[in-house]
Amino acid sequence: MMELSVSERSLLYCELARWFSFPQEDLYLSLEEGGGLLEVFPPPSPEPLPTLEELQEAYTSLFDVGAGGPPCSLYEGSYVGWGRTQLFEELLRFYEFFGLELSPSVRELPDHLTVELEFMHYLTFQEAQAEDPSSYRLAQRDFLARHLARWVPLMVERLIQSTGSGFFATLGEILRSFIGTEAAMSGQWEMQD
């Protein structure tokens, strides 16, 4: 993967959060156009473009419903050994330290993949704007190490086991590759400061 600027990284976190949300028409239109995320991470093999309804059905069956829970949970608490209360407290402390709180209109819990990706989008966006980005880099490094880099690979494995291939398997591979690269790069940020 090519080296990305902090602005490009910020946009990718935002895009990944959008792609792991329930598919809406605007997201589908961007898929048809083939830009954004798919420009940076082209799919390994061209597959026929699913319809919006097919994407919505696949999303629901993979991430929302199932006997005993969905086949592939998008919640960190499903993958880590922490108690849910302890996990929520830690995540909320991260968010609140930067003056952020969960929106009452968004009904996701603090450990949902999209919430964590949006937080990383915020940190990278702030890094791009800051005169001294070191505190934002430190927060990214800690958040990746304590959260995303620990559970996303497990989630992607479960996703691939559940789907085999297709759109969401490809999306999972993109996510795993990006988070892995980010975690590896975060160790170099201290040397650059």
C-alpha positions as CSV (number, residue, x, y, z in Angstrom):
1,M,0.0,0.0,0.0
2,M,1.3,3.4,-0.9
3,E,2.1,5.9,1.9
4,L,-0.8,8.2,2.6
5,S,-0.9,11.8,3.8
6,V,-2.6,12.5,7.1
7,S,-5.5,14.1,5.1
8,E,-5.9,10.9,3.0
9,R,-5.8,8.8,6.1
10,S,-8.5,10.9,7.7
11,L,-10.7,10.5,4.6
12,L,-10.2,6.8,4.6
13,Y,-11.3,6.5,8.2
14,C,-14.4,8.5,7.3
15,E,-15.0,6.3,4.2
16,L,-14.6,3.1,6.1
17,A,-17.0,4.2,8.7
18,R,-19.5,5.0,6.0
19,W,-19.0,1.6,4.3
20,F,-19.5,-0.3,7.5
21,S,-22.8,1.5,8.1
22,F,-26.1,0.2,6.7
23,P,-25.9,0.8,2.9
24,Q,-27.8,3.9,1.7
25,E,-28.4,5.2,-1.8
26,D,-25.6,7.8,-1.7
27,L,-23.1,5.1,-0.7
28,Y,-24.3,2.9,-3.5
29,L,-23.9,5.7,-6.0
30,S,-20.3,6.2,-4.9
31,L,-19.8,2.4,-5.4
32,E,-21.1,2.7,-8.9
33,E,-18.7,5.6,-9.6
34,G,-15.8,3.6,-8.3
35,G,-14.0,6.4,-6.6
36,G,-12.8,7.1,-3.0
37,L,-12.0,4.0,-1.1
38,L,-12.0,1.7,-4.2
39,E,-9.4,4.0,-5.9
40,V,-6.9,3.6,-3.0
41,F,-7.7,-0.1,-2.4
42,P,-8.9,-1.6,-5.7
43,P,-10.7,-5.0,-5.3
44,P,-8.3,-8.0,-6.0
45,S,-10.7,-9.3,-8.6
46,P,-13.5,-7.6,-10.5
47,E,-16.9,-8.9,-9.3
48,P,-20.3,-7.9,-10.6
49,L,-21.6,-4.9,-8.7
50,P,-24.3,-5.9,-6.3
51,T,-27.5,-4.0,-6.3
52,L,-28.4,-1.7,-3.4
53,E,-31.0,-4.1,-2.2
54,E,-28.5,-7.0,-2.3
55,L,-26.0,-4.9,-0.3
56,Q,-28.7,-4.1,2.3
57,E,-29.8,-7.7,2.6
58,A,-26.2,-8.9,2.9
59,Y,-25.4,-6.2,5.5
60,T,-28.5,-7.2,7.6
61,S,-27.8,-10.9,7.4
62,L,-24.1,-10.5,8.3
63,F,-24.1,-7.8,10.9
64,D,-27.6,-7.4,12.3
65,V,-29.5,-10.6,12.7
66,G,-29.0,-14.3,13.4
67,A,-29.8,-17.0,15.8
68,G,-27.9,-16.1,19.0
69,G,-26.6,-12.9,17.3
70,P,-25.3,-11.9,13.9
71,P,-22.7,-14.1,12.1
72,C,-20.2,-11.2,12.3
73,S,-20.6,-8.6,15.1
74,L,-19.4,-5.1,14.5
75,Y,-19.0,-4.5,18.2
76,E,-15.6,-4.7,19.9
77,G,-17.1,-6.3,23.0
78,S,-17.8,-9.4,21.0
79,Y,-14.1,-10.0,20.4
80,V,-12.2,-8.8,23.5
81,G,-12.1,-10.4,27.0
82,W,-13.0,-7.2,28.8
83,G,-16.3,-6.8,30.6
84,R,-18.7,-4.6,28.6
85,T,-18.8,-1.9,31.3
86,Q,-15.0,-1.7,31.5
87,L,-14.7,-1.4,27.7
88,F,-17.4,1.3,27.5
89,E,-15.7,3.3,30.3
90,E,-12.4,3.2,28.5
91,L,-13.8,4.1,25.1
92,L,-15.9,6.9,26.6
93,R,-12.8,8.3,28.4
94,F,-11.0,8.4,25.0
95,Y,-13.9,10.2,23.4
96,E,-14.5,12.6,26.3
97,F,-10.8,13.6,26.6
98,F,-11.2,15.2,23.2
99,G,-14.5,16.8,24.0
100,L,-16.6,14.3,22.1
101,E,-19.7,12.5,23.1
102,L,-22.0,10.0,21.3
103,S,-24.8,11.7,19.4
104,P,-28.2,10.8,20.8
105,S,-29.5,10.6,17.2
106,V,-27.0,7.8,16.4
107,R,-28.0,4.7,18.2
108,E,-24.7,2.9,18.2
109,L,-22.8,1.9,21.3
110,P,-19.3,3.2,21.9
111,D,-17.7,0.0,20.8
112,H,-19.3,-0.2,17.4
113,L,-16.8,-0.3,14.5
114,T,-18.2,2.9,12.9
115,V,-18.0,4.9,16.1
116,E,-14.3,3.8,16.6
117,L,-13.5,4.6,12.9
118,E,-15.2,8.0,13.2
119,F,-13.1,8.7,16.3
120,M,-9.9,7.9,14.3
121,H,-11.2,10.2,11.5
122,Y,-11.5,13.0,14.1
123,L,-8.0,12.4,15.5
124,T,-6.4,12.3,12.0
125,F,-8.4,15.4,10.9
126,Q,-7.2,17.3,14.0
127,E,-3.6,16.1,13.4
128,A,-3.8,17.6,9.9
129,Q,-4.9,20.9,11.4
130,A,-2.6,21.1,14.4
131,E,0.6,23.1,14.7
132,D,1.8,20.4,17.1
133,P,0.3,17.0,16.1
134,S,2.1,14.9,18.7
135,S,-0.9,14.6,21.1
136,Y,-3.2,13.5,18.3
137,R,-0.6,11.0,17.1
138,L,-0.2,9.6,20.6
139,A,-3.9,9.2,20.9
140,Q,-4.1,7.4,17.6
141,R,-1.3,5.1,18.5
142,D,-2.9,4.3,21.9
143,F,-6.4,3.8,20.4
144,L,-5.1,1.6,17.7
145,A,-3.1,-0.6,20.1
146,R,-5.8,-0.8,22.7
147,H,-8.7,-1.2,20.4
148,L,-8.9,-1.4,16.6
149,A,-5.6,-3.3,16.0
150,R,-6.7,-5.8,18.6
151,W,-10.1,-6.7,17.4
152,V,-10.5,-5.8,13.8
153,P,-8.4,-8.7,12.5
154,L,-10.6,-11.1,14.5
155,M,-13.7,-9.5,13.1
156,V,-12.4,-9.7,9.6
157,E,-11.6,-13.4,10.1
158,R,-15.2,-14.0,11.2
159,L,-16.5,-12.0,8.3
160,I,-14.5,-14.0,5.8
161,Q,-15.6,-17.3,7.4
162,S,-19.2,-16.0,7.2
163,T,-19.2,-14.9,3.6
164,G,-16.2,-16.6,1.9
165,S,-16.0,-13.8,-0.7
166,G,-17.9,-10.9,-2.1
167,F,-18.3,-7.3,-1.4
168,F,-18.2,-7.3,2.4
169,A,-15.3,-9.8,2.5
170,T,-13.3,-7.5,0.2
171,L,-14.3,-4.5,2.4
172,G,-13.1,-6.5,5.5
173,E,-9.7,-7.1,3.8
174,I,-9.4,-3.4,3.0
175,L,-10.1,-2.6,6.6
176,R,-7.7,-5.1,8.0
177,S,-4.9,-4.0,5.6
178,F,-5.5,-0.3,6.5
179,I,-5.6,-0.9,10.3
180,G,-2.5,-3.1,10.1
181,T,-0.6,-0.4,8.2
182,E,-1.8,2.3,10.6
183,A,-0.7,0.3,13.6
184,A,2.7,-0.4,12.0
185,M,3.2,3.3,11.1
186,S,2.1,4.5,14.6
187,G,5.4,3.1,16.0
188,Q,7.3,5.4,13.7
189,W,5.5,8.6,14.7
190,E,7.5,9.0,17.9
191,M,10.7,9.0,16.0
192,Q,9.4,11.7,13.7
193,D,8.5,14.1,16.6
